[in-house]
Amino acid sequence: MKIIAIDTTTQYVALGIADGGKEYGCDINLGVKHSMLLVPVIERAMVAAGLSLKDITYFACGIGPGSFTGVRVGLSTVKGLCWALNKPIIGIPSLDTIARNVPQQYGDAVIVPVLDAKRGLVYASMYKRKGKIYTKRSGYLLVSAGELMKKVPADAVFTGDAVGLYRDIFMQGAKKAVLLDKDYWYPASHALLSCVKEKLQTGTIDDIFKLNPLYLYAKECQINTLKK
């Protein structure tokens, strides 16, 4: 079984390749140049792994929430490859991936990945970890940092780029909170591959025609048709 997984929902591109028991990872800061550089990054990663896209069994992609442009670039690229090669696709929410960045040393504390959603809001979710099993403790949230603090326990572990923006609010709202540094803020290739393998173990494959970005600003991402 061979997997390629890509997440472009933040300023970083996380690209992971699994080939049997071997894994290859590339995590690179592309800023806002995803549309220009994503395909060359994929091509170089495949060469480094000694594989071609035709060899891949499953394609996976981060679906957000995150950068609207980044989500669209990644998902449209992966969908295009799946369509051209007649391969199955798997969608992975970016918050699920970031939650798996948290080191095992924090045990079974509630994990809270938080991403900057602009306009004074954050994307967030909560997870409980037992060993290698992650259980969601909330839905995918779009809330203010202050509102989020009404929902999380005092000893939660926070990670994600919103930590850099709302550090004081998180610390005031949860006195025993752990705030991880920027090395753990963004989707990482190893964590992304872990999410994909978990979904494959449950037999979960997405429908290429029904897999959509996870936009929590739903109403603002719809196209309104003007009636004459």
C-alpha positions as CSV (number, residue, x, y, z in Angstrom):
1,M,0.0,0.0,0.0
2,K,1.3,3.4,-1.0
3,I,0.0,6.7,0.2
4,I,0.6,10.4,-0.6
5,A,-0.9,12.9,1.7
6,I,-0.9,16.7,1.3
7,D,-2.0,19.6,3.5
8,T,-2.0,23.2,2.3
9,T,-4.4,24.7,4.8
10,T,-1.8,26.9,6.5
11,Q,1.4,28.7,5.3
12,Y,3.2,25.4,5.4
13,V,2.8,22.5,3.0
14,A,2.9,19.1,4.7
15,L,3.6,16.3,2.3
16,G,3.9,12.7,3.5
17,I,4.5,9.6,1.5
18,A,4.1,6.0,2.9
19,D,5.5,3.1,1.0
20,G,4.8,-0.1,3.0
21,G,6.8,0.3,6.2
22,K,8.8,3.4,4.9
23,E,7.7,7.0,5.3
24,Y,9.0,10.1,3.7
25,G,8.1,13.6,4.9
26,C,8.4,17.2,3.6
27,D,7.2,20.2,5.7
28,I,8.0,23.5,4.0
29,N,6.9,27.1,4.5
30,L,5.6,28.3,1.1
31,G,3.8,31.4,2.5
32,V,1.2,32.3,-0.1
33,K,2.9,30.6,-3.0
34,H,1.0,27.3,-2.8
35,S,-0.6,27.6,-6.3
36,M,2.8,28.1,-7.9
37,L,5.0,25.7,-6.0
38,L,2.7,22.8,-4.9
39,V,3.1,20.7,-8.1
40,P,6.9,21.0,-8.2
41,V,7.1,20.0,-4.5
42,I,5.0,16.9,-5.3
43,E,7.2,16.0,-8.3
44,R,10.4,16.3,-6.3
45,A,9.0,14.3,-3.4
46,M,8.0,11.5,-5.7
47,V,11.4,11.4,-7.2
48,A,13.1,11.4,-3.8
49,A,10.8,8.4,-2.8
50,G,11.6,6.6,-6.0
51,L,7.9,6.4,-6.9
52,S,5.6,7.7,-9.6
53,L,2.0,9.0,-9.1
54,K,0.7,5.9,-10.9
55,D,2.2,3.8,-8.1
56,I,0.1,5.5,-5.4
57,T,-2.8,3.5,-3.9
58,Y,-4.5,6.3,-1.9
59,F,-4.3,10.1,-2.2
60,A,-5.2,12.2,0.8
61,C,-5.6,15.9,1.4
62,G,-6.2,18.3,4.2
63,I,-9.7,19.9,3.9
64,G,-9.5,22.7,6.4
65,P,-10.4,24.7,8.2
66,G,-7.6,27.1,7.4
67,S,-6.6,29.4,4.6
68,F,-9.4,29.6,2.1
69,T,-7.0,29.8,-0.8
70,G,-4.7,27.1,0.6
71,V,-7.5,24.7,1.1
72,R,-8.8,25.2,-2.4
73,V,-5.4,24.8,-4.0
74,G,-4.6,21.6,-2.2
75,L,-8.0,19.9,-2.6
76,S,-8.3,20.8,-6.3
77,T,-4.8,19.5,-7.0
78,V,-5.4,16.2,-5.3
79,K,-8.8,15.8,-6.8
80,G,-7.3,16.4,-10.2
81,L,-4.7,13.7,-9.7
82,C,-7.3,11.3,-8.4
83,W,-9.6,11.9,-11.4
84,A,-6.8,11.6,-13.9
85,L,-5.4,8.4,-12.4
86,N,-8.7,6.9,-11.2
87,K,-7.5,6.7,-7.6
88,P,-9.4,6.9,-4.3
89,I,-9.3,10.1,-2.2
90,I,-9.3,10.7,1.6
91,G,-10.1,14.0,3.3
92,I,-8.4,14.9,6.6
93,P,-9.5,17.9,8.7
94,S,-6.5,20.1,9.5
95,L,-7.3,20.3,13.2
96,D,-7.2,16.5,13.5
97,T,-3.7,16.6,12.1
98,I,-2.4,19.4,14.3
99,A,-3.8,17.6,17.4
100,R,-1.5,14.7,16.7
101,N,1.6,17.0,16.9
102,V,1.3,17.0,20.7
103,P,4.1,14.9,22.3
104,Q,3.1,11.8,24.3
105,Q,4.6,13.4,27.4
106,Y,1.4,15.3,28.0
107,G,-0.5,12.1,28.6
108,D,-4.3,12.1,28.5
109,A,-4.7,15.9,28.8
110,V,-7.3,17.5,26.6
111,I,-5.6,18.7,23.3
112,V,-6.9,21.9,21.8
113,P,-5.6,22.8,18.3
114,V,-6.4,26.5,17.5
115,L,-5.9,28.3,14.2
116,D,-6.2,32.0,13.5
117,A,-9.6,32.4,11.6
118,K,-9.1,36.2,11.3
119,R,-11.7,38.8,12.5
120,G,-10.9,38.1,16.1
121,L,-12.0,34.4,15.8
122,V,-10.2,31.0,16.0
123,Y,-10.9,27.6,14.5
124,A,-10.6,25.0,17.2
125,S,-11.6,21.6,18.3
126,M,-10.9,19.4,21.4
127,Y,-9.5,15.9,21.6
128,K,-8.8,13.3,24.3
129,R,-5.9,10.9,23.7
130,K,-5.5,7.5,25.2
131,G,-2.4,5.8,23.9
132,K,-2.6,6.3,20.2
133,I,-6.3,6.6,20.1
134,Y,-7.8,10.1,19.7
135,T,-11.4,10.9,20.5
136,K,-13.1,14.1,19.5
137,R,-14.6,16.0,22.5
138,S,-16.2,18.7,20.4
139,G,-17.2,19.7,16.9
140,Y,-15.1,22.0,14.7
141,L,-15.6,25.4,16.2
142,L,-15.4,29.0,15.0
143,V,-15.4,31.1,18.1
144,S,-13.6,34.0,19.8
145,A,-10.6,33.0,22.0
146,G,-12.6,34.2,25.1
147,E,-15.6,32.0,24.2
148,L,-13.4,29.0,23.6
149,M,-12.0,29.4,27.1
150,K,-15.5,28.8,28.6
151,K,-15.4,25.3,27.0
152,V,-11.9,23.9,27.8
153,P,-10.5,22.5,31.0
154,A,-7.9,24.3,33.1
155,D,-5.0,21.9,32.2
156,A,-5.6,21.7,28.4
157,V,-2.7,21.6,25.9
158,F,-2.9,24.2,23.2
159,T,-1.2,24.2,19.8
160,G,-1.7,26.0,16.5
161,D,-0.8,29.4,15.2
162,A,-3.6,31.1,17.3
163,V,-1.4,30.4,20.3
164,G,0.9,33.2,19.2
165,L,-2.0,35.7,18.9
166,Y,-4.1,34.8,22.0
167,R,-1.5,33.6,24.4
168,D,-2.6,35.9,27.2
169,I,-6.3,35.0,26.9
170,F,-5.5,31.3,27.0
171,M,-3.2,31.6,30.0
172,Q,-5.8,33.7,31.9
173,G,-8.6,31.4,31.1
174,A,-6.8,28.2,31.9
175,K,-4.3,28.7,34.7
176,K,-2.7,25.3,34.2
177,A,-2.7,25.3,30.4
178,V,0.3,24.2,28.4
179,L,1.0,26.3,25.3
180,L,3.2,24.6,22.8
181,D,5.8,26.5,20.7
182,K,5.6,27.1,17.0
183,D,7.4,23.8,16.2
184,Y,4.0,22.1,16.9
185,W,1.6,24.7,15.4
186,Y,1.2,23.5,11.8
187,P,0.0,20.3,10.1
188,A,3.0,17.9,9.9
189,S,3.6,15.2,7.4
190,H,4.0,12.4,10.0
191,A,0.8,13.4,11.8
192,L,-1.1,13.7,8.5
193,L,0.0,10.2,7.5
194,S,-1.1,8.9,10.9
195,C,-4.6,10.4,10.3
196,V,-4.8,8.8,6.9
197,K,-3.9,5.3,8.2
198,E,-6.5,5.6,11.0
199,K,-9.2,6.3,8.4
200,L,-8.0,3.4,6.2
201,Q,-8.2,1.1,9.2
202,T,-11.9,1.9,9.5
203,G,-12.4,1.5,5.7
204,T,-13.3,5.1,5.3
205,I,-12.9,6.4,1.7
206,D,-14.4,9.6,0.5
207,D,-16.4,10.3,-2.6
208,I,-14.4,12.5,-4.9
209,F,-17.6,14.3,-6.0
210,K,-18.9,14.9,-2.4
211,L,-15.6,15.8,-0.6
212,N,-15.7,19.5,0.0
213,P,-13.5,22.0,2.0
214,L,-14.4,22.3,5.7
215,Y,-15.4,26.0,5.6
216,L,-16.7,27.1,9.0
217,Y,-17.4,30.5,7.4
218,A,-20.0,28.7,5.3
219,K,-22.3,31.5,4.3
220,E,-19.4,33.7,3.1
221,C,-18.1,30.9,0.8
222,Q,-21.3,30.4,-1.1
223,I,-22.0,31.9,-4.5
224,N,-25.3,33.7,-4.6
225,T,-27.2,33.7,-7.9
226,L,-28.9,37.0,-8.6
227,K,-32.4,36.7,-9.9
228,K,-33.3,38.9,-12.7
